[in-house]
Amino acid sequence: MTGSYDVVIVGAGPAGEHAAGRLADGGLTVAIVERELVGGECTFWGCIPSKTLIRPGDVLAAARRAPGAAQAVTGQLDIAAAFAQRDYITSNWHDEGQLPWLEAEGIDLVRGTGRLAGERAVQVEAVDGTTRQLRAARAVVLATGTRSLIPPNPGLREAGPWDNRAITSAKELPRRLVVLGGGAVGVEMAQAFKRLGCEDVVVLEGAPRLLAREEPFAGQELRAAFEAEGITVVTGARMTAARRLGNSGPVVATLEDGREFTGDEILVAVGRRPATAGIGLERASTTGVSPPRRSSAGK
């Protein structure tokens, strides 16, 4: 099977969708290739579910700061209801709701893994193994996004760490949570899960402060707020190794100064890397396309 379009876009996350919409509005024929869910990381494993999980604790904390309302706040958050709302907001990780917009714009959705197959050519492999060749008269747009970076610390990968996808789709609340990384993903999920009911949350950050890319006062204020809520913050902390005790036991994170912190789960949120493995970038080297730079953005 073959198909010809003005532009072929690989990746139906926010960048791919916006590019497809602008191009279609400009009168060009567009195909968008997606191997997972239309809407991408932000919709299903990033901003949308994370903010949904943050919301219950945020509302409760705001009420507790208001004289009069604070006296009415009793009991614990309903964790099952919070997770159910997250599932509703993400459509239980189905993307049927995203498709009418593509159809209305006249954008063809091609399900499968897209790889560069030559100049302005993309080969798409479907789940069943069949392949299809797409050709672009004008350009191929690569919008494959990023993946969570798991550093090569001894034992960390073997410990089965959580990344942003695992924590935003979690079905149960761990009693203890260790968070490696004090950037956007790390601090959001540390506070959200502490307010949802985690007994013990520890944030380990290698830089001198939380949110190291922001103004110094932001990290200082956030640390003060975290410590007031019972979240342990350790900055200037370099983790040298991690290990899980048994097949499903707790995870122990060891710092270079010998200190150890234990959690039922460990969230790794130290940055992102381009999701470009296996998409044929080497085939683009003769067309003036440079490999993307590594991103350390939280989402």
N, C-alpha and C positions, 0 to 999 in steps of 0.2 A: 504494500500500500504506500502511495506517495501523496504529497500535498504541496501546493505552492502558495505562498503568501507574500505580501510585501515585507512583513516582519514576523519573525518567530521569537518568542520570549520563553526562556527556560526558567521556571520558577514563578509560582502564583501567590507569593506573599505580597505584602504591601507595595514594595517597589515594582514587582512585576505587574500587579493589578493596575497601579497608577499609570505605568507606562502603556499598558494595553489600552486602557480607557482613553488616554490622550491621543494615542495613535488612531484608534478606531474613530474617535470624534473628528479627527483630521481627514477621515475618508480612506484610510489605509486598511487593507485586509490583514488580520492578525490572528495568529495561533499562539496559545499559551500552554506550555507543557508543565505538568505537575505530577510528581510521584507520590505525594502524600495528600495534604488537605489544602483546598483552595482557601486562601486567607493567611496561610503560613504561620510562622512562629508566634507572632504577636497575638493573633486571634485565638490560637488554641493552646499555647504553652508559655506565653509571655505576658504582655501588658493586660490583656483582658482577664484571664483567670487570676493573675496575681492581684490585680486591683479588687476583684471580687472577693478574694480571700482576706484582703486587708480591710475591707469595708466593715464587717461586723465589729471587729475590735476597735476600729477608729470611731465608730458611732458610740460605742460603750465608753471609750476613753473621754470623748467629748462630753458625754452626759456626766461623767464623774468629776469633770472640771467645773461644772455649773452648779453653784449653790442652789439648793432646792431640788434640782434633778438628781444630784449625787446621792441624796438620801433615799431616793426611790430605786436605785440600782442595787439589786440583790441577785444572788445566784450566779450561775456560770452560763457562758454562751452555749448554744445548741450546736455542737460540732456537726452532727448529721445534717442539720438544716443548712449550715454554712457550706458544706461540701455539695449538698443537693443543688443549692443555688449556683455554685460554680459549674456543676454539670449542666444545668439549664442554660447558663450564659454561653457555654462552649458547645451547645447543642449535642452534648455527649460525644464530642469529637467526631461529628459528622458534618459534612460541608454542603449538604443539599441546599441550605438557605443561601449559599453564596452563588449558586448557579444561575438563578433568574437574571441577575445583573449582567453576567457574561452573555447570556442569550440575547438580552435586550440590546446590548452593544454590538451584537453580531460577531463576537469573539469566539473562535473555536477552541474548546478545551480538549487537550490530548492527554489522557492519563498514561503515565509511565515515566521512566527515567530517561532524561534527555542528555545526549552527548554530542559534542561537536564532531562532525564527520567530514569536514572539509570546509572550503570557503563558503560561508552563508548556507551551510547544510547542517541539519540536526537529525541524528538517528534516535528514535524513541523506542525503548524496550518496555513492553507492557508486562504486567504481573504474570501473565500466562506464557511469557517468553517470546511472543511474536514481536516483530519489529516493524517500524514504519519510518520512512524517510521524509523529512520535511525540508523544503527549500525556501529560502528567503530572497526575494528580489533585491531588497534594500539592506537589511541588516538582521543579525541575530543579537538579541539582548540577553545577557547572562544576569539573572537576578535570583541566584540560589541561596542568598543569605549567609548566615553563620551558624556554627555549632558551638556548644559549650566546650571550653578547653579543659582537659584533665591533665594536670602537670605530671611529669614522670617521677613523682616521689615514690620511693620503694614501698610496695604494698598497697598503695592507694587504689589503683585500678582493681586489684584483686579483692579489695574490701567492698566492692559494689557501691560506690558513692552515688548519691543523688546529684542530678544536674537540674537545670531549670525546668525541664520537662517532667522529671520525676516528682519534684516537689509541688509543682502547680497542678498535677493530676493525682496527688496522693489520696488514698482512700482511708487511711488511718493517721492519727496524730501520734508521733513518737513521744515518749515521755521525756527523752533528752535529745537535744539536737545540737550538733557542732556545725558551725558555718565557717567554711574556709573562704575568706574574701569579704572585704567590707565595702564593695561597690554597690551599685544600684540593686542588683538581684539579691546579693547577700543581705543587705540591711532591710530590704522590703520583707523578705521571707523570714528573717530572724524576728522582726517585730510582729508580723502577722501570726506566726506560729506560737510565739510566746503569748500573745493576747488570746489566741484560740484555746490555749490551755496547756502547752508544753511546760513541764515543771522547770526544766533547766535548759537554757539556751546560751551558747558560747559563740562569740564571733572572734575569729582569728584573722588578723590583718597584718600583712607584711610591712606596709607603709607605716609612717609615724601616726597616722590618723585615719579615721573612717572617711569615706568619700574623698580619697586622696586627689582626685582630679578637680574637685570643687574648691571654693574658697575655704581657707583654714577654719573660719568661724563655723561653717556648716558641719564639719566633722566634730568640732568641739561641742556644739549644741546637741548634735545627735547622740554623742557619747553620753552626755549628761542625762538626756532623756532615756536612753537605753538603761543606764545604771539605775535610774529612778524606778524603772519598770522591772528590775531584777534580771536584766540581760547582762551577762559577763562580757566585757570587751577587752581583748588583749591585742594591743598594737605593737608594731615592731617585732612581730612574731613570725619566725620562719619555720614552717613545718618540714621536718626531715623524713618522716616516715608515718605510715598508718597501717593498722592491722585490725582485722575483724576477729573477734574471739569466737571460734566455732563457726558453723555454717550460717547461723542466723543470729549470732550474739552481738553484743555492742561493738562499736568501732572505737579504737584508741588512736588519737592523734598525738604524735611525739614532736615537740619543738626542739630546736637546736640547743637550747639551754637545758634540756632534759625534762622540762615540765611535760606532763601528759594530761590530755582532756578526753573524756569519754562521753560518747553519745550513742543512742540507739541507732541513729542515722547520722551521716555526715553529708552536708550539702557542699558541693564544690562550685564556687561562683567567683573564679579568679579571672575571667575574661572570655573572649570569644575568638574563634578562628573561622576563616572563610570556608564555606561548605562547597568546596570546589574539587574534592577528590573524585577522580574517575569521570570527570565531565569533558575530558579531551582538550584541556587547555594547551597541551603541546601542539595541537593542530592549529592553534591560533597564532603561533609564534611568527608565522610568515605573513600575517595580515596586519601587523602593527598593533595587536592587542597585547597589553601588558597584564601579567597576573595581578590579581587584586592584592592590596596590602592587608596585612593582618589587622583585625579590629579588636580592641579591648572593651568595646561598648558593652554595657550590661545586657542589652536586648537587641 
